[in-house]
């Protein structure tokens, strides 16, 4: 996971996300697997940093992308067993609202960060984000999710490593 080491070398990224990265609720996401063998916490770091880098390249609000990327999946449950355990289905459609509610309990969010978290599952959810940072997180989430899933089944896609390492 080269991009995690890369973010640690990026002082601007580390400074604007420090309060989230060091918060116990964010650290608790390590107990949940997101895709393959990647924890929810690590997935969010990867999405956050790739979204941050995309925003730096296209002129979006990189600070909002970095912070919302860390919080976009702050749903705090194992989505693999959630429907069986609770009877609540459609995680893909409902978890953005849960993540936003949880993020709002622990962090001060600006309007763009809220919009990014709420709309990060577009086009599965019908309403797209409204900013470049929002689209950067949508893209970063899809790329990272695919890479993590493919790695989890033992395949490797060199394109993804070269794209965001």
C-alpha positions in Angstrom: 0.0 0.0 0.0 2.4 2.6 -1.2 0.0 5.5 -1.1 -0.4 5.2 2.7 3.4 5.7 3.0 3.1 8.5 0.5 0.6 10.4 2.5 2.8 10.3 5.5 5.4 12.2 3.6 2.9 14.9 2.5 2.9 17.5 5.3 -0.1 19.5 4.0 -2.2 16.4 3.8 -1.1 15.2 7.2 -1.8 18.6 8.8 -5.3 19.0 7.4 -6.4 15.5 8.4 -4.6 15.1 11.8 -7.6 15.6 14.0 -9.5 12.9 12.1 -6.7 10.4 11.7 -5.9 10.5 15.5 -9.5 10.4 16.7 -10.5 7.1 18.5 -13.7 6.7 16.4 -11.6 6.9 13.2 -9.1 4.4 14.6 -12.0 2.1 15.5 -12.7 1.5 11.8 -9.7 -0.8 11.8 -12.0 -3.5 13.3 -14.1 -3.7 10.1 -13.0 -5.2 6.8 -14.1 -3.0 3.8 -13.0 -4.8 0.6 -10.9 -8.0 0.4 -8.5 -7.8 3.3 -8.4 -4.0 3.5 -9.9 -2.4 6.7 -12.4 0.3 6.5 -9.8 2.7 8.1 -7.2 1.9 5.5 -9.7 2.1 2.7 -10.7 5.6 3.8 -7.0 6.7 4.0 -6.4 5.5 0.5 -9.6 7.2 -0.9 -8.8 10.4 1.0 -5.2 10.6 -0.2 -6.0 9.8 -3.8 -8.9 12.3 -3.8 -6.6 14.9 -2.3 -4.1 14.3 -5.1 -6.7 14.4 -7.8 -8.0 17.8 -6.4 -4.5 19.1 -6.3 -4.2 18.3 -10.0 -7.6 19.6 -11.1 -8.0 22.6 -8.9 -10.6 21.3 -6.5 -10.8 21.9 -2.7 -8.1 19.4 -1.7 -8.7 20.1 2.0 -12.4 19.1 1.8 -11.6 16.1 -0.3 -8.9 14.9 2.1 -11.2 15.3 5.2 -14.4 13.9 3.6 -12.5 11.0 2.1 -11.4 9.9 5.6 -15.0 10.1 6.8 -17.0 8.9 3.7 -17.4 5.3 5.1 -17.7 6.1 8.8 -20.7 3.8 9.2 -19.1 1.8 12.1 -20.5 -1.7 11.4 -19.5 -4.8 9.4 -21.4 -4.3 6.2 -20.8 -8.0 5.3 -23.1 -9.1 8.1 -25.2 -6.0 8.6 -28.3 -7.1 6.7 -28.3 -10.5 8.5 -27.7 -9.0 11.9 -30.2 -6.1 11.6 -32.6 -6.9 8.8 -31.6 -3.6 7.2 -30.6 -4.1 3.6 -29.3 -1.8 0.8 -26.0 -0.8 2.6 -24.8 0.7 -0.6 -27.7 3.1 -0.7 -28.0 3.9 3.0 -24.4 4.0 4.4 -23.7 7.6 3.2 -26.4 9.0 5.5 -25.1 6.8 8.4 -21.5 7.9 7.7 -22.6 11.6 7.6 -24.6 11.3 10.8 -21.6 9.7 12.6 -19.1 12.2 11.2 -21.3 15.1 12.3 -21.3 13.7 15.9 -17.5 13.8 16.1 -16.2 16.4 13.7 -17.0 19.9 12.5 -17.8 19.6 8.8 -18.2 22.3 6.2 -21.0 22.1 3.6 -18.7 20.6 0.9 -17.5 17.8 3.3 -21.1 17.0 4.1 -22.0 16.9 0.4 -19.0 14.7 -0.5 -19.9 12.2 2.3 -23.6 12.1 1.4 -23.1 11.7 -2.4 -19.9 9.6 -2.6 -21.8 6.6 -3.9 -23.0 8.3 -7.1 -24.1 7.0 -9.6 -25.6 4.2 -7.4 -27.3 7.0 -5.5 -29.0 9.3 -7.9 -27.8 12.8 -6.9 -24.2 13.5 -7.9 -21.8 15.6 -5.8 -21.7 19.3 -6.7 -18.0 20.1 -6.6 -14.7 18.9 -8.1 -13.7 17.6 -4.7 -16.9 15.5 -4.6 -16.2 14.0 -8.0 -12.6 13.3 -7.0 -13.8 11.3 -4.0 -16.3 9.4 -6.1 -13.5 8.5 -8.6 -11.0 7.7 -5.8 -13.5 5.5 -4.0 -14.3 3.5 -7.2 -10.6 3.0 -8.0 -9.6 2.0 -4.5 -12.6 -0.3 -4.0 -11.8 -2.1 -7.3 -8.2 -2.5 -6.5 -8.9 -3.7 -2.9 -11.4 -6.2 -4.1 -9.2 -7.5 -6.9 -6.3 -7.8 -4.5 -8.5 -9.6 -2.0 -9.1 -12.4 -4.6 -5.4 -12.7 -5.4 -5.2 -10.7 -8.6 -3.0 -7.7 -9.3 -3.7 -4.8 -11.6 -0.4 -2.9 -12.3 -2.4 0.0 -13.8 -3.8 0.9 -10.4 -0.5 0.8 -8.7 1.1 3.2 -11.2 -1.9 5.5 -11.3 -2.0 6.5 -7.7 1.3 5.5 -6.2 
